[in-house]
Amino acid sequence: MKEILYKSTRDSSKVVTASQAILKGLSDDGGLFVPTSLPVLDKSVKELSTMNYREVAYEVMKLFFSDFTEEELKNCINNAYDSKFDTEEIAPMAEADGAFYLELYHGATIAFKDMALSILPHLMTTSAKKNNISNEIVILTATSGDTGKAALAGFADVPGTRIIVFYPKGGVSFIQERQMVTQKGDNTYVVGIKGNFDDAQTGVKNIFGDKELAKELDSKGFQFSSANSINIGRLVPQVVYYVYAYAKLVEAGKIADGEAINVVVPTGNFGNILAAYFAKNMGIPIAKLICASNENKVLFDFFETGVYDRNRQFMLTNSPSMDILISSNLERLIYMIAGEDSEKNATLMKQLSSEGKYEITADMKAKLADFVGGFASQEQTNARIKDMYDKTGYVLDTHTAVASSVYQDYVKNTGDNTKTVIASTASPFKFTTSVMEAIEGKKSDLPDFELVDQLSKIANVAVPNAVEEIKTAPTRHDHVVDKANMVDAVKEFLGL
């Protein structure tokens, strides 16, 4: 099997192995790791359709993580995709109102981030052993709501690791915050910042780029890595569920083998839809990749104009995991459509950093023909939740509703009735207040946890354990800092 190595989007001259890329998270030059070539599936859809999720995961990941032995990789997969998922099928699909909803929220923290963050700690600790790393690995992560809890749950009490999560105070849902601040584990640290997600993400990237701090950490036996989707160990596991979804649609007779599908993804940091693009390039017949944004529609504008411009008002919406103006994973796509020209990509990223915007060439824009941008306002999002519930009884969370609304508009505007998979990225119980407000058409005075019980009744779905357990859990993390003091917070936790 061909060995896949990884290079930086900002300097193609240096290559590392998969395990080294997973350990580092971000390249020393600030770039993101990309495979030197995208592998192609070596199993047919017919073969894949007979496999369970763990087996499909192995067939996909073995192609990307070629320096892992079969035993190492299967051990990581089996430890990740186990009884912590509340359905027998790890990623079931629901057919509702003309589309297939790929439910990616049946893990321990009821959001799609579980699909990758259940396995990342195992990939990382295996990578550390493979590379004879003796330092303690400090996972440093910014979250817009979901990554934080999923990463905390994955790394809690994992030997040889510590994890620090920064989130925008006041910029996540009540349930999201409760999930994080009640997190157990002596190696976990949660910090609210006075700012938005972009501030948190920029702060984390700056910490990664601080060479003096890295030296200080190394002298004390620590080294940084990331659990954000900038880590290739996060991105590759997300490719799996698109391959799995296609194979299962074929197995169920919903599509013919070789028939193209469209995929709709509610998008913030661009990792989830980039994973679908990787699946397409591996051989899965995906026609259109429909990128759904909320009112922070920087990606919609980019696909329309070829200009990425974050110089705009940051909107706080009821789909907070998408409240992002700097979509980090887009850099990987920019690098690919720039003909893997790391110099050109580095120039564009420098413009984004200094001027807040960049413009791609006409040739690059032509390579984005598979992508379609769309966006939904909060009003449209709420209307879609209510309409779907009234018509079918199926309850969407706010992020999936953005995708569903954008999909409806896309079909209306294009007449394209290609069978479509919509990535359902979170349980409605994670955003209960917003979901109930949408269904009932008014704000409720009830406390959040009473609304959880109400939603359970009307949706005829049991309250997930992830919500039940935080009802009475004590607050363990109450740190809040100015965005300028993130380095101090890191040093305090590590005792530096």
TAJOVEN-V705230 format. One record per residue. RES is the residue in one small letter. PSI is psi in radians with two decimals (999 if undefined). BURIAL is I if it has 16 or more other ideal C-beta (glycine too) atoms within 10 Angstrom, else O. Layout:
# TAJOVEN-V705230
res | psi | burial
RES | PSI | BURIAL
RES | PSI | BURIAL
This chain:
# TAJOVEN-V705230
res | psi | burial
m | 2.38 | O
k | 2.36 | O
e | 2.27 | O
i | 2.13 | I
l | 3.00 | I
y | 2.47 | I
k | 2.84 | I
s | 2.53 | I
t | -0.20 | I
r | -0.07 | I
d | 1.70 | I
s | -0.11 | I
s | -0.41 | O
k | 2.34 | O
v | 2.61 | O
v | 2.89 | I
t | 2.96 | I
a | -0.80 | I
s | -0.60 | I
q | -0.69 | I
a | -0.70 | I
i | -0.75 | I
l | -0.73 | I
k | -0.64 | I
g | -1.08 | I
l | 2.46 | I
s | 2.71 | I
d | -0.46 | O
d | 0.12 | O
g | -0.08 | I
g | 3.01 | I
l | 2.55 | I
f | 2.35 | I
v | 2.61 | I
p | 2.54 | I
t | -0.45 | O
s | 2.56 | O
l | 2.20 | I
p | 2.83 | I
v | 2.45 | O
l | 2.37 | I
d | 0.18 | O
k | 2.52 | I
s | 2.81 | O
v | -0.64 | I
k | -0.75 | O
e | -0.76 | O
l | -0.56 | I
s | -0.33 | I
t | -0.05 | O
m | 2.68 | I
n | 3.12 | O
y | -0.75 | I
r | -0.68 | O
e | -0.71 | O
v | -0.71 | I
a | -0.74 | I
y | -0.77 | I
e | -0.56 | I
v | -0.88 | I
m | -0.52 | I
k | -0.49 | I
l | -0.55 | I
f | -0.69 | I
f | 1.13 | I
s | -0.16 | I
d | 0.05 | I
f | 2.44 | I
t | 2.84 | O
e | -0.75 | O
e | -0.77 | O
e | -0.82 | I
l | -0.75 | I
k | -0.58 | I
n | -0.76 | O
c | -0.81 | I
i | -0.81 | I
n | -0.57 | O
n | -0.48 | O
a | -0.87 | I
y | 1.29 | I
d | -2.58 | O
s | -0.06 | O
k | -0.26 | I
f | 2.40 | I
d | 0.12 | O
t | 2.63 | O
e | -0.71 | O
e | 2.17 | O
i | -0.69 | I
a | 1.38 | I
p | 2.82 | I
m | 2.41 | I
a | 2.32 | O
e | 2.12 | O
a | 2.26 | I
d | 0.79 | O
g | 0.19 | O
a | 2.85 | I
f | 2.10 | I
y | 1.95 | I
l | 1.81 | I
e | 1.84 | I
l | 0.35 | I
y | 0.50 | I
h | 0.24 | I
g | -2.95 | I
a | -0.40 | I
t | 0.25 | I
i | 0.69 | I
a | 2.81 | I
f | -0.35 | I
k | -0.44 | I
d | -0.54 | I
m | -0.61 | I
a | -0.60 | I
l | -0.13 | I
s | -0.52 | I
i | -0.43 | I
l | -0.77 | I
p | -0.63 | I
h | -0.71 | I
l | -0.68 | I
m | -0.79 | I
t | -0.60 | I
t | -0.72 | I
s | -0.68 | I
a | -0.76 | I
k | -0.75 | O
k | -0.53 | I
n | 0.25 | O
n | 0.76 | O
i | 2.18 | I
s | -0.32 | O
n | 2.67 | O
e | 2.35 | I
i | 2.18 | I
v | 1.89 | I
i | 2.16 | I
l | 2.11 | I
t | 2.45 | I
a | 2.51 | I
t | 2.53 | I
s | 0.16 | I
g | -0.78 | I
d | -0.75 | I
t | -0.72 | I
g | -0.96 | I
k | -0.73 | I
a | -0.69 | I
a | -0.75 | I
l | -0.80 | I
a | -0.65 | I
g | -0.71 | I
f | -0.14 | I
a | 2.14 | I
d | 0.34 | O
v | 2.11 | I
p | 2.46 | O
g | 0.13 | O
t | 2.68 | I
r | 2.73 | I
i | 2.30 | I
i | 2.15 | I
v | 2.24 | I
f | 2.31 | I
y | 2.69 | I
p | 1.98 | I
k | 2.17 | I
g | -0.01 | O
g | 0.26 | I
v | 2.91 | I
s | 2.85 | I
f | -0.82 | I
i | -0.76 | I
q | -0.81 | I
e | -0.76 | I
r | -0.69 | I
q | -0.68 | I
m | -0.84 | I
v | -0.20 | I
t | 0.07 | I
q | 2.26 | I
k | 2.98 | O
g | 2.13 | I
d | -0.30 | O
n | 0.23 | I
t | 2.57 | I
y | 2.16 | I
v | 2.27 | I
v | 2.14 | I
g | 2.47 | I
i | 2.61 | I
k | 1.60 | O
g | -3.01 | I
n | -3.10 | I
f | -0.72 | I
d | -0.64 | I
d | -0.75 | I
a | -0.78 | I
q | -0.72 | I
t | -0.73 | I
g | -0.75 | I
v | -0.76 | I
k | -0.67 | I
n | -0.67 | O
i | -0.73 | I
f | -0.61 | I
g | 0.01 | O
d | 1.71 | O
k | -0.64 | O
e | -0.71 | O
l | -0.68 | I
a | -0.72 | I
k | -0.77 | O
e | -0.74 | O
l | -0.80 | I
d | -0.68 | O
s | -0.37 | O
k | 0.09 | O
g | 0.47 | O
f | 2.71 | I
q | 2.55 | I
f | 2.60 | I
s | 3.02 | I
s | 2.56 | I
a | 0.03 | I
n | 2.93 | I
s | -0.01 | I
i | -0.35 | I
n | 2.22 | I
i | -0.42 | I
g | -0.25 | I
r | -0.69 | I
l | -0.79 | I
v | -0.77 | I
p | -0.40 | I
q | -0.42 | I
v | -0.58 | I
v | -0.82 | I
y | -0.36 | I
y | -0.68 | I
v | -0.80 | I
y | -0.78 | I
a | -0.78 | I
y | -0.82 | I
a | -0.68 | I
k | -0.57 | I
l | -0.66 | I
v | -0.81 | I
e | -0.67 | I
a | -0.05 | O
g | 0.27 | O
k | -0.50 | O
i | 2.77 | I
a | 2.63 | O
d | 2.15 | O
g | -0.23 | O
e | 2.34 | O
a | 2.57 | O
i | 2.83 | I
n | 2.70 | I
v | 2.31 | I
v | 2.28 | I
v | 2.16 | I
p | 2.18 | I
t | 2.35 | I
g | -1.25 | I
n | 0.01 | I
f | 0.00 | I
g | -0.73 | I
n | -0.71 | I
i | -0.50 | I
l | -0.62 | I
a | -0.66 | I
a | -0.65 | I
y | -0.70 | I
f | -0.75 | I
a | -0.72 | I
k | -0.79 | I
n | -0.33 | I
m | -0.19 | I
g | -0.02 | I
i | 2.23 | I
p | 1.48 | O
i | 2.18 | I
a | -1.25 | I
k | 2.42 | I
l | 1.86 | I
i | 1.97 | I
c | 1.90 | I
a | 2.17 | I
s | 2.75 | I
n | -2.69 | I
e | -0.25 | I
n | 1.26 | I
k | 0.73 | I
v | -0.61 | I
l | -0.68 | I
f | -0.84 | I
d | -0.63 | I
f | -0.81 | I
f | -0.49 | I
e | -0.71 | O
t | -0.34 | O
g | 0.06 | I
v | 2.17 | O
y | 2.06 | I
d | 1.89 | I
r | 0.05 | I
n | 1.42 | O
r | 2.96 | O
q | 2.37 | O
f | 2.12 | I
m | 2.28 | O
l | 2.10 | O
t | 3.14 | I
n | 0.15 | I
s | 1.20 | I
p | -0.45 | I
s | -0.19 | I
m | 0.09 | I
d | 1.38 | I
i | 2.40 | I
l | -0.22 | I
i | 1.72 | I
s | 1.65 | I
s | -0.72 | I
n | -0.27 | I
l | -0.48 | I
e | -0.65 | I
r | -0.72 | I
l | -0.72 | I
i | -0.78 | I
y | -0.75 | I
m | -0.75 | I
i | -0.20 | I
a | 0.25 | I
g | 0.53 | O
e | 0.65 | O
d | 1.72 | O
s | -0.52 | I
e | -0.77 | O
k | -0.76 | I
n | -0.78 | I
a | -0.65 | I
t | -0.77 | O
l | -0.72 | I
m | -0.55 | I
k | -0.69 | O
q | -0.71 | O
l | -0.72 | I
s | -0.73 | O
s | -0.65 | O
e | -0.22 | O
g | 0.13 | O
k | 2.84 | I
y | 2.86 | I
e | 2.32 | O
i | 2.85 | I
t | 2.91 | O
a | -0.67 | O
d | -0.73 | O
m | -0.74 | I
k | -0.60 | I
a | -0.47 | O
k | -0.01 | O
l | 0.29 | I
a | -0.45 | O
d | -0.29 | O
f | 2.48 | I
v | 2.27 | I
g | 2.57 | I
g | 2.80 | I
f | 2.73 | I
a | 2.37 | I
s | 2.94 | O
q | -0.65 | I
e | -0.78 | O
q | -0.65 | I
t | -0.83 | I
n | -0.71 | I
a | -0.65 | I
r | -0.69 | I
i | -0.83 | I
k | -0.80 | I
d | -0.78 | I
m | -0.75 | I
y | -0.79 | I
d | -0.67 | O
k | -0.68 | O
t | -0.30 | O
g | -0.06 | O
y | 2.29 | I
v | 2.18 | I
l | 2.56 | I
d | 3.03 | I
t | -0.60 | I
h | -0.78 | I
t | -0.58 | I
a | -0.61 | I
v | -0.83 | I
a | -0.74 | I
s | -0.70 | I
s | -0.78 | I
v | -0.69 | I
y | -0.77 | I
q | -0.79 | I
d | -0.71 | I
y | -0.81 | I
v | -0.75 | O
k | -0.70 | O
n | -0.46 | O
t | -0.39 | O
g | 0.18 | O
d | 1.89 | O
n | 0.41 | O
t | 2.41 | O
k | 2.43 | O
t | 2.39 | I
v | 2.23 | I
i | 2.18 | I
a | 1.98 | I
s | 1.85 | I
t | -0.20 | I
a | 2.66 | I
s | 2.47 | I
p | -0.39 | I
f | -0.27 | I
k | -0.35 | I
f | 0.81 | I
t | -0.81 | I
t | -0.83 | I
s | -0.69 | I
v | -0.80 | I
m | -0.64 | I
e | -0.71 | I
a | -0.76 | I
i | -0.72 | I
e | -0.24 | O
g | 0.24 | O
k | 2.78 | O
k | 2.55 | O
s | 2.58 | O
d | -0.06 | O
l | 2.56 | O
p | 2.72 | O
d | -0.76 | I
f | -0.46 | I
e | -0.62 | O
l | -0.59 | I
v | -0.82 | I
d | -0.63 | O
q | -0.77 | I
l | -0.70 | I
s | -0.71 | I
k | -0.87 | O
i | -0.50 | O
a | -0.20 | I
n | 0.74 | O
v | 2.36 | O
a | 2.54 | O
v | 2.21 | I
p | 2.60 | I
n | -0.59 | O
a | -0.52 | I
v | -0.73 | I
e | -0.75 | O
e | -0.34 | O
i | -0.07 | I
k | -0.70 | O
t | 0.08 | O
a | 2.44 | O
p | 2.62 | O
t | 2.20 | O
r | -0.30 | O
h | 2.07 | I
d | 0.48 | O
h | 2.28 | I
v | 2.29 | O
v | 2.80 | I
d | 2.64 | O
k | -0.42 | I
a | -0.21 | O
n | 0.41 | O
m | -0.68 | I
v | -0.73 | O
d | -0.67 | O
a | -0.71 | I
v | -0.85 | I
k | -0.70 | O
e | -0.81 | O
f | -0.65 | I
l | -0.05 | I
g | 0.57 | O
l | 999 | O
